Amino acid sequence: MFSLTPVLVAIVCILIVWLFKAADRSPEKKKEEPQIQPWMNEDLKASPDIHQMEEDADEWQESEEHIEHIPFSHTRYPEEEMVKRAQEFYELLNKRRSVRFISNEQVPMEVIDSVIKTAGTAPSGAHTEPWTFVVVKDPAVKHQIRQIVEEEEEINYMKRMGPRWVTDLKKLRTNWIKEYLDTAPILILIFKQVHGFAANGKKKIHYYNEISVSIACGILLAALQNAGLVTVTTTPLNCGPRLRVLLDRPPHEKLLVLLPVGYPSKGATVPDLRRKTLDQIMVTV
């Protein structure tokens, strides 16, 4: 009987270890530690935590007081003109392409001011307008941006993005070399503001900040196309912190999109791509 005691003790120990490991793999534990895809931009994960806001309530501004409402001004077009305007706008934007060959010819700043003001008309959660558009014209700063982006992008292509993504990009003939960051006369870096500040210095919640800024980016792309300029949407992974420091932006701003802006260079080419047809992208219920 006593000769079996060490065996029983060993079995009990194994069972205890197994139970502890099973507890570590519980659904609750997994929820606390979500898996992060290797291509996720670490900088964009940061956002105000609602529980932290509740704990630090004194740091956050209460909602604004009542705002007056005014009559809405609207222009209604005859149906024939509506159809014509909608078709013409589609044809204009259907010519929009991601252009990676950009001339160094200068662009009127009045145009840049207007397209950014246009982007600023985008809707935002609780009208917080959580965007900052940083316009870079200085050649030395543009080159520093290029160096930072290319250093990180080489790592992205070699390690972070994975073979499937890299393979999918081959048809576009793109890699980590970003010459257009030097040649484009204008770089527009769009930052989302994770939160804002009230006049008294308290933090203001910016609801749906990433969605709001993304909408503004879409309007900006349309405005650039309307003005006869080209760009390519770039979201350089893991460049945000270094670019934020370079451009002297505060920690609560996170880089979302970088747009090189200008005229297409002579001989510029684009991939011969086809867009999905209406019946592939629209469902009517």
C-alpha positions in Angstrom: 0.0 0.0 0.0 2.7 2.4 1.1 4.7 1.6 -2.1 1.9 3.3 -4.1 2.0 6.6 -2.2 4.8 8.2 -4.3 2.9 7.3 -7.5 -0.3 8.8 -6.2 1.5 12.0 -5.1 3.0 12.3 -8.6 -0.4 11.9 -10.2 -2.0 14.5 -7.9 0.8 16.9 -8.8 0.3 16.4 -12.5 -3.4 17.0 -12.1 -2.8 20.3 -10.2 -0.4 21.5 -12.9 -2.9 20.6 -15.6 -5.7 22.5 -13.9 -3.6 25.6 -13.6 -2.7 25.5 -17.3 -6.3 25.0 -18.2 -7.3 28.0 -16.2 -4.7 30.1 -18.0 -6.3 29.1 -21.3 -9.8 30.0 -20.2 -12.0 32.2 -22.5 -11.8 35.0 -19.9 -8.1 35.1 -20.2 -8.2 35.1 -24.0 -10.6 38.0 -24.0 -8.1 40.1 -21.9 -5.3 39.4 -24.3 -6.6 39.6 -27.8 -4.3 38.3 -30.5 -2.7 41.0 -32.6 -2.1 40.5 -36.3 1.6 41.1 -37.3 0.6 43.8 -39.7 -1.4 45.8 -37.2 -0.1 49.4 -36.6 0.8 49.4 -32.9 0.5 53.2 -32.7 -3.2 53.2 -33.8 -4.2 50.8 -31.1 -4.0 53.5 -28.4 -7.4 55.1 -27.6 -9.1 56.3 -24.5 -10.3 53.5 -22.4 -13.9 54.1 -21.1 -13.0 52.5 -17.7 -9.9 54.7 -17.3 -12.1 57.8 -18.2 -14.5 56.8 -15.4 -11.6 56.4 -12.9 -10.0 59.7 -14.0 -13.3 61.6 -14.3 -11.8 64.9 -13.0 -9.5 65.0 -16.0 -12.4 64.8 -18.6 -14.6 67.7 -19.7 -18.4 67.4 -19.3 -20.5 67.7 -22.4 -21.0 71.1 -23.9 -24.0 73.2 -23.0 -27.0 73.7 -25.4 -26.2 74.8 -28.9 -28.7 76.8 -30.9 -30.1 75.3 -34.1 -30.5 77.3 -37.3 -32.5 76.8 -40.5 -30.9 74.4 -43.0 -30.0 75.7 -46.4 -30.5 73.2 -49.2 -30.4 73.3 -52.9 -32.8 70.8 -54.6 -32.1 70.0 -58.3 -34.6 68.8 -60.9 -34.4 65.1 -61.3 -32.7 65.3 -64.7 -30.0 67.5 -63.3 -29.6 65.3 -60.3 -28.9 62.3 -62.6 -26.5 64.4 -64.7 -24.6 65.7 -61.7 -24.3 62.2 -60.2 -23.1 60.7 -63.4 -20.5 63.5 -64.0 -19.2 63.2 -60.4 -18.9 59.4 -60.8 -17.0 59.9 -64.1 -14.6 62.3 -62.4 -13.8 60.1 -59.5 -13.7 56.9 -61.6 -10.6 58.5 -63.2 -8.9 58.7 -59.8 -5.9 56.3 -59.5 -3.2 55.7 -57.0 -0.2 57.4 -58.7 3.3 56.6 -57.5 5.1 58.7 -60.1 4.7 62.3 -59.0 6.3 65.4 -60.5 8.3 67.9 -58.4 6.3 70.8 -60.1 5.0 73.1 -57.4 1.3 73.2 -56.6 -0.6 76.4 -55.6 -1.0 76.6 -51.9 -4.5 78.1 -52.3 -5.5 74.7 -53.8 -4.1 72.8 -50.8 -5.8 75.1 -48.4 -9.1 74.6 -50.2 -8.9 70.8 -50.4 -8.1 70.6 -46.7 -10.9 72.9 -45.8 -13.1 70.6 -47.9 -11.9 67.6 -45.9 -12.7 69.5 -42.7 -16.4 69.5 -43.7 -16.6 65.7 -42.9 -19.0 64.6 -40.3 -17.5 63.5 -36.9 -18.8 61.9 -33.8 -20.5 64.5 -31.6 -18.9 67.1 -33.9 -15.5 66.7 -32.3 -13.6 67.1 -35.6 -10.8 64.9 -34.4 -8.3 65.5 -37.3 -5.0 67.3 -37.8 -3.7 67.8 -41.4 0.1 68.4 -41.4 1.3 69.9 -44.7 5.0 69.4 -45.4 6.7 71.4 -48.1 10.3 71.6 -46.7 12.6 69.3 -48.9 14.8 68.4 -45.9 11.8 67.4 -43.7 10.3 65.4 -46.7 13.6 63.5 -47.0 13.6 62.8 -43.3 10.1 61.4 -43.6 11.2 59.3 -46.5 14.1 57.8 -44.5 11.8 56.9 -41.6 9.2 55.4 -43.9 11.7 53.4 -45.9 13.4 52.0 -42.8 10.1 50.8 -41.3 8.7 49.6 -44.7 11.7 47.4 -45.4 11.0 45.7 -42.1 7.3 45.5 -43.0 8.0 43.8 -46.3 10.6 41.5 -44.9 8.9 40.5 -41.6 5.7 42.1 -40.5 3.4 41.9 -43.5 3.9 38.2 -44.3 4.3 36.4 -47.6 0.6 36.5 -48.6 0.4 40.3 -48.4 3.8 40.8 -50.2 2.7 38.5 -52.9 -0.6 40.4 -53.4 1.4 43.6 -53.8 3.7 42.3 -56.6 1.1 43.1 -59.3 1.3 46.7 -58.3 5.1 46.8 -58.6 5.5 48.5 -55.2 8.1 48.0 -52.5 9.6 49.8 -49.6 11.4 52.4 -51.8 9.2 55.6 -51.8 10.8 58.0 -54.2 7.6 60.1 -54.4 8.1 61.2 -50.8 11.0 63.3 -52.1 9.7 64.3 -55.5 6.1 65.3 -54.5 5.9 69.0 -53.8 3.5 68.4 -50.9 3.1 65.7 -48.3 -0.1 65.7 -46.3 0.0 63.6 -43.1 -3.4 63.1 -41.5 -3.5 62.5 -37.8 -6.4 61.3 -35.7 -6.8 62.9 -32.3 -7.5 60.2 -29.8 -9.0 62.9 -27.6 -9.1 66.7 -27.5 -8.8 69.4 -24.9 -11.4 71.9 -23.6 -10.6 75.6 -23.0 -10.1 74.8 -19.3 -7.4 72.1 -20.2 -9.6 69.1 -19.4 -9.6 66.2 -21.9 -12.6 65.9 -24.3 -13.7 62.6 -25.6 -13.4 62.2 -29.4 -16.1 59.6 -30.3 -15.5 57.4 -33.3 -12.3 59.3 -34.0 -10.8 56.9 -36.5 -14.0 56.5 -38.5 -14.4 60.3 -38.5 -10.9 60.9 -39.8 -11.2 58.1 -42.4 -14.3 59.8 -43.8 -12.4 63.1 -43.9 -9.6 61.3 -45.8 -12.1 60.1 -48.4 -13.4 63.6 -49.0 -9.9 64.8 -49.3 -9.1 62.3 -52.0 -12.2 63.4 -53.9 -11.2 67.1 -53.5 -7.7 66.4 -54.8 -9.1 64.6 -57.8 -11.5 67.5 -58.5 -8.6 69.9 -58.4 -6.6 67.9 -60.9 -4.0 66.6 -58.5 -2.8 63.0 -57.9 -1.8 61.1 -54.8 -1.4 57.6 -53.4 -2.8 56.6 -50.1 0.0 55.3 -47.9 -0.4 53.9 -44.4 3.2 53.2 -43.3 3.1 50.6 -40.5 4.8 51.5 -37.3 6.1 54.9 -38.6 3.7 56.9 -36.5 5.7 57.5 -33.3 8.8 58.6 -35.2 6.9 60.8 -37.6 4.9 62.3 -34.8 8.1 63.3 -33.0 9.7 64.6 -36.2 6.7 66.9 -36.9 6.3 67.9 -33.2 2.8 66.5 -32.8 1.5 65.7 -29.3 1.1 62.1 -28.0 -2.7 62.1 -28.4 -2.4 62.4 -32.2 -1.8 59.2 -34.1 -0.8 59.1 -37.8 -3.5 57.5 -39.9 -2.7 58.3 -43.6 0.2 59.9 -45.5 -0.6 61.4 -48.9 2.1 62.6 -51.3 0.4 65.3 -53.5 1.2 66.8 -56.8 0.9 66.5 -60.6 1.7 63.1 -62.3 5.2 63.0 -63.7 5.8 62.6 -67.4 5.4 59.0 -68.5 3.6 58.1 -65.2 2.0 54.7 -65.4 -0.6 52.9 -63.2 -1.6 49.2 -63.1 -4.4 48.2 -65.6 -6.9 47.4 -62.9 -10.7 47.0 -63.2 -13.1 48.1 -60.5 -16.0 46.0 -59.4 -19.3 46.5 -61.2 -22.4 48.0 -59.5 -24.0 44.6 -59.0 -20.9 43.4 -57.2 -20.9 46.2 -54.7 -24.6 47.1 -54.1 -27.4 45.1 -52.6 -30.9 46.5 -52.8 -33.4 45.2 -50.2 
